[in-house]
């Protein structure tokens, strides 16, 4: 006999085996709720990460455009005031 068969026979003869499955419906319902919660958490996290990346891209794009517009305006004003 292999080690696994001996372990299975021991569990079959022990009283703890029947205790594990006494409330199988409750365990199954709890497991389904946990799986649903994990799935919702994954979707929410994925959505939050995408939202953060998009917001950062928008901020960087606006920051870039604001920086490029100020430089030519400042240079043209300096040129006009010097003469």
Secondary structure, 3 states (H helix, E strand, C coil): CCHHHHHHHHHHHCCHHHHHCCCHHHHHHHHHHHHHHHHHHHHHHHHHHHHHHHHHHHHHHHHHHHHHHHHHHHHHHHHHHHC
